[in-house]
Amino acid sequence: MSNFDSDGGAENQWEDRGELAWNEFDWERYLREQEEAISRYLKHYEGAKQQPDRIDFVAEKMNWGEEDWSDDGEVESAAVDSGDDTDEIYTLHKNPIYIATKAIYLSLFGSWQKLAGDPAHVSQPLAMALLASLHRGEGEAVQAIHALDFGDYAMAVSLFKRALNALNGSLALVNDDAVSQHRHVLAWREDALPRFFDLREIWLRVIADCREELDRPVDEES
């Protein structure tokens, strides 16, 4: 799926775990490493936000456009084999669509919460409505990525469409005429709009790829 090949081969990866047995400490370390990937994505994204092709640029920086992503979507470890079990384990947290979505939403949440914390800058009804809309969009997208990882492309399309609907709701809130009365919100909107459109572009690409998969003739031998 272009630079955002998303089918992580989750089922096969879990079957290949063999004798691996992790405790809570191991999983905590693993999750922190995946959180670092989100931070790394966001750092690249912020540095490239003036570039028109920033989505693909950041994907390349994250090494998502290289041969480590096979044509059938199965993830191969991009890291050099260090003998660490972490390199071999795949979960949703390693999915490029998940990382990109979480990172961009993280930037939106952080900047909006900082601004909306001052009632003098943002009306409280707008503050609450936009937070709710952002949470809904992120939640629907994460569910869609779960469906994607399990190869349920039809459900993934439906859930991404729900995420897009929530995103459109967020855009409607920040584009309302009443927002023009708040200069701080206008400044936030100027920075936020490209992020909303990047989320839309990423999801639309995945939807298109899912529909391509759904339209592909089934192999008679399978």
N, C-alpha and C positions, 0 to 999 in steps of 0.2 A: 504494500500500500504506500508507494512512493517513499518519502522519507519518514513516514509515520506508519510503517508496516506494524500492525497491531496485534495480530494473532500470536500470542505468546506460546502457543503449544502447551498450554497449562497442564492438560491431562497427561501428556507424555512426560513432561518434566517431573510431575509428582510420582509417576510410576518408576522413574529412573533414580529415585532418591536412595534406593537400596537400604543399607543399614543405618542411614543417617538418623540420629536421634538428638534433637536439640532441646535444651532446657529454656527457661524464661530468659536467662541472661543472653543466650545465643540469639534468640529471636529479637530481643531488645537491641542488640548490636546490629542485627540485620536491618531492622526498621529504621534505626538511626542512619545507617548507610543510605537507605533509600530516600530518607528525608534530605540528606545531603545532595542527592541527585536533583531533587526539586529546587533546592537553593542554587545549585550550579546552573540549572536551566534558567532560573530567574535572573541570575547574574548576567548570563550571556544575552538574555532577552532585553534587559534594561540597557545593556551596552549597545544593542543593535536596534533600539526602538525607532531610530530615524531612518532605517533602511526599509525600502519597500518590500524586499524579499526576506524580511527578518525571520519568518517562520521556517523557511528552508535553511537560512543561514544558521540559525540556532540548532536545528536538527543536525546539520553537519558538524557543528561544534560538539554536539553530544555523541557524535559517531553513529548516528542512526541512518546515515545514507550510504554506509559502506557495505561490503559483502558479508559482514557479520549478520545481516538480516537477509535470510534466504528467500527465494521466490515464493515458497509455499507458506511463508509467514512464521516459520518456526524459529524461535530465538536461539542464536548461538552466542555463547559468552563473548562479549567484546573485549573483556579484560584478558590480559596475559595469564595463562594458567599458573596460579601461584600455589596450587595445592589446597587452597582454602575452599571449604564446602560452599561458601557464600557465592562463589563464581558459578556454581552449578545449579543453584536453586532459583527457580522462577516463581514469582507471585505477581499479583496484579500491580504491586508497587513498582515493578520494573517495566511496565507497559509504557511505551513512549506517549501514547495518547493520554494516559493517566497522569504522567509527569507533567506534560505540557498544560493540561487542563488545571491540575492542582496549582501549578506555579502561577499561571495567569490569574486564577481566582484569588490566590493568596495575595497578589499585588493589589487586586481590586478591594478585597476585604480590608487589608491593612490600611490603605489610604483612605477608604471611606469611613472606617471606624474612627480613625484619628480626626477626620474632619467633622463627622456627625456627633462626636462627643461634646461639641460645644453648641448648645441650642442657639447661640447668636449667629452661627454660621449656617446651620441647616434646620429647617423646621422639623420637629420631631415626628410628625406623621410621615414625611418623606424619608427621614432617616430609617424608620422602622420598616417602611414598605420596601425600600431598596434592599435592605439587609435580608428581608424575607425572600425577595426575588432572587438575590444572588445565591442564597442557600438552596433554593429550589433548583436553580439551574445547575449548580455543581452536583447536587444529589442525583438528579436525573442523568447527568452525564456519566457519573461514576457507575450507576446501574447499567448504563449502556455499554460501558467498557467491560463490566463483568460479563455481560451477554456476549460481547465480542470475543473475549478470552475463551469462552466455552463454545465458540463456533456457531452460536445462534444468531445469524446475521439478520434475520427478519425482526427478531425482538430488539436487536441493537439499533436497527433503523428506527423502529417505533420509539424507543427511549431517547435516541438522539433528537428525534423530531420534538419530543416533549421538552428536552433541554433547550432546543432552539426556540420553542414557544416561550419558555421562561426567560431566555435571553432577550427576546423581543419585548417581553414585559419590562425588563430592566431598562432597555433602551427607551421605551415609551415613558417611563418615569423620569429619566434624566433629560428627555427632550420636551417635556411638558412646558407650556408657556410660563407656568408659575416659577420654574427654575431660573428663568432669566432675571428674577428679582434678587437672586442670591449670587453675588459675584464669586464667592468662594466655591459654590457648587459649579458655576460655569467653568472655573479654572480646573476643577476636578474632572468635569466632563470632557474637557479638551484632551486631557491625558488618558482618560478611561476609554473613550470611543474606539481608538485603534485596538485596544485590548479586546473589547467586545467583538469587533469585526474579525480579529485573529482567531478567537474561539469559534466563531461562526465558520470561518474558512476551514479550520482544522476538522470540525465536525462534518461539514459538507463533503470534504474529501473522503472521509471515512464512510459516510453514507453512500457516496458514489461507488466506492470500492466494494462495500457490502452488497449493493445491488448487482454489481458485476459478478460477484460470487454466486448470488442467488440465480442469476440468469445463465450461469455456466452449465452446459449439459452434464448430467451425471454420468460418470464412467460406468459402462455396462458391467465391467468386472467387479465394481464395488457394490 
